[in-house]
């Protein structure tokens, strides 16, 4: 059973072979890009991967530059740096830019797989069930949302929106950013976003532990009681 799709950006053929083999054996679907440009093209032309494994030293740009380039349109995809750089400041920079983890290339491949599993578990991306509260959760496989014991059919866009908001729970996400993540930079999706928010609000209205707050012309927050 395939765990998740990984976009693996690595220019070194030898390292790429061993890592790809290990990840494939662990159940991942691995798509390799040989440089940052190939990675950007893949993201533009294909469905988003579940996670990005990214080298820092690339022939056409640094991994830091790659992350900054894709962050706006693909902020919901967790990025993990995989690098031979040992300077602590590089790790700090990567994490400050929004990476979920910073992994040295000299670790065992078994640990690499475990670290990737951990990132996917934290983000909920690879889980068939996305839980928003004790009373509300989503069954991704059936595209069904359950709230206060009642089932509701939802769209995959609604699920993607809720996953993104859950990753940034109790923090405001701009409408512009949400539209970009869901439909792309060149889509005027404001009305679609409003419709999605209305659908979700109608489903969760009986759950007092979660709510969606909107600030006019500003942003949207998934408020989760903790």
C-alpha positions in Angstrom: 0.0 0.0 0.0 1.5 3.4 -1.0 1.9 5.7 1.9 2.3 9.0 0.1 3.8 10.7 -2.9 7.2 12.4 -2.3 8.7 15.0 -4.6 12.4 14.3 -4.2 14.7 17.1 -5.4 18.2 15.8 -5.6 20.9 16.2 -8.3 23.4 13.6 -7.1 22.6 10.4 -9.0 24.2 8.0 -6.5 22.4 9.4 -3.4 19.2 9.7 -5.3 19.3 6.0 -6.3 19.8 4.7 -2.7 17.3 7.1 -1.2 14.7 6.5 -3.9 15.1 2.7 -3.5 14.7 2.9 0.3 11.6 5.1 0.1 10.0 3.0 -2.5 10.6 -0.2 -0.4 9.0 1.7 2.5 5.9 2.2 0.5 6.3 5.7 -0.9 5.7 6.8 -4.4 8.8 8.8 -5.3 8.9 11.4 -8.1 12.5 12.7 -8.6 13.5 16.1 -9.9 17.2 16.6 -10.7 17.2 20.3 -9.9 15.0 23.1 -8.6 13.7 24.0 -12.0 12.4 20.5 -12.6 10.8 20.5 -9.2 9.0 23.7 -9.9 7.7 22.4 -13.3 6.4 19.3 -11.6 4.5 21.3 -9.1 3.0 23.5 -11.8 1.9 20.7 -14.0 0.8 17.9 -11.6 -1.2 17.3 -8.5 0.6 18.3 -5.3 2.8 15.7 -3.7 2.1 14.8 -0.1 5.6 15.9 1.0 8.8 17.4 -0.6 12.3 16.1 0.3 14.7 18.8 -0.8 18.5 19.0 -1.1 20.0 22.5 -0.4 22.9 22.4 -2.8 21.3 22.2 -6.3 22.9 23.1 -9.7 20.4 25.9 -10.5 19.3 27.3 -7.2 19.6 26.6 -3.5 17.0 24.6 -1.6 16.3 27.8 0.4 15.5 29.6 -2.9 13.3 26.7 -4.1 11.3 26.8 -0.9 10.8 30.5 -1.1 9.7 30.2 -4.7 7.0 27.6 -4.1 5.9 28.6 -0.6 3.1 30.9 -1.7 1.3 28.5 -4.1 2.1 25.3 -2.2 2.3 26.3 1.5 0.2 23.3 2.4 2.8 20.8 1.3 5.4 20.0 4.1 9.0 20.4 3.0 11.9 18.5 4.6 15.5 19.4 3.9 17.9 16.5 3.2 21.4 17.9 3.1 25.1 17.3 3.7 25.5 20.8 5.2 26.5 20.6 8.9 26.3 24.3 10.0 23.6 24.8 12.6 22.8 28.2 11.0 21.7 26.4 7.9 19.3 24.2 9.9 17.9 27.3 11.6 17.5 29.1 8.3 15.6 26.2 6.8 13.3 25.9 9.8 12.7 29.7 9.8 11.7 29.5 6.2 9.0 27.0 7.0 10.6 23.6 6.6 9.1 20.9 8.8 12.4 19.1 9.4 16.1 19.3 8.6 17.8 15.9 8.0 21.5 15.2 7.5 22.3 12.8 4.6 24.6 10.7 6.8 21.7 9.3 8.9 20.5 5.8 8.2 17.8 5.4 5.6 15.5 3.7 8.1 15.6 6.9 10.2 14.9 9.0 7.2 11.8 7.0 6.5 10.7 7.3 10.1 11.3 11.1 10.1 9.1 11.4 7.0 6.4 9.3 8.6 6.5 11.6 11.6 6.1 14.7 9.5 3.1 13.2 7.6 1.6 12.1 11.0 1.9 15.6 12.4 0.4 17.3 9.4 -2.4 14.7 9.0 -1.7 14.6 5.2 -1.3 10.8 5.0 -4.1 9.9 7.4 -7.4 8.6 6.1 -9.1 10.4 8.9 -8.7 14.2 9.6 -9.9 15.0 13.1 -10.9 18.6 13.8 -12.4 18.0 17.3 -13.9 15.3 19.4 -17.2 15.7 17.6 -16.0 16.5 14.0 -13.8 14.6 11.7 -13.4 13.8 8.0 -13.1 10.4 6.3 -10.9 11.3 3.3 -11.5 8.1 1.4 -15.2 8.6 1.2 -15.1 12.4 1.2 -17.5 12.4 4.1 -17.4 14.8 7.0 -19.0 13.8 10.4 -20.1 16.4 12.9 -22.1 15.7 16.0 -22.9 12.2 14.8 -24.2 13.3 11.4 -22.5 12.5 8.0 -22.2 15.1 5.3 -20.8 14.8 1.8 -18.0 17.3 1.1 -15.9 18.3 -1.8 -12.2 17.5 -2.0 -11.6 21.3 -2.1 -13.4 21.5 1.2 -11.1 18.8 2.6 -8.0 20.5 1.3 -9.2 23.8 2.8 -9.8 22.3 6.2 -6.5 20.5 6.2 -4.7 23.7 5.5 -6.6 25.7 8.1 -6.0 22.9 10.6 -2.2 23.1 10.0 -2.5 26.8 10.8 -5.2 26.5 13.5 -5.9 29.5 15.6 -3.9 31.6 13.2 -5.3 33.9 10.5 -4.8 32.8 6.9 -5.3 35.5 4.3 -8.0 34.9 1.7 -5.5 35.5 -1.0 -3.2 32.8 0.3 -6.1 30.3 0.7 -7.3 31.0 -2.9 -3.8 30.5 -4.2 -3.4 27.2 -2.3 -6.8 25.8 -3.5 -7.1 27.1 -7.1 -3.8 28.7 -8.1 -2.5 32.2 -8.4 -4.3 33.1 -11.6 -7.8 32.2 -10.4 -10.3 34.7 -9.1 -11.6 32.3 -6.4 -13.0 34.7 -3.8 -16.6 33.6 -4.4 -15.6 29.9 -4.4 -13.8 30.4 -1.1 -16.8 32.1 0.4 -19.1 29.2 -0.7 -16.7 26.6 0.8 -16.6 28.5 4.1 -20.4 28.6 4.2 -20.7 24.9 3.5 -18.3 24.1 6.3 -19.9 26.4 8.8 -23.3 24.8 8.2 -21.7 21.4 8.9 -19.9 22.3 12.1 -22.4 24.8 13.6 -23.4 22.3 16.3 -19.8 21.7 17.5 -18.9 24.3 20.1 -15.2 23.2 20.1 -14.5 24.6 16.6 -15.5 27.5 14.5 -14.4 29.5 11.5 -13.8 33.2 12.0 -13.7 35.6 9.1 -12.4 39.1 9.1 -13.7 41.2 6.2 -11.0 41.8 3.5 -8.4 40.2 5.7 -8.4 36.5 6.5 -9.9 33.4 7.9 -9.1 31.4 11.1 -10.1 27.9 12.2 -10.6 28.4 15.9 -10.0 25.2 17.8 -10.4 24.9 21.6 -7.4 23.3 23.2 
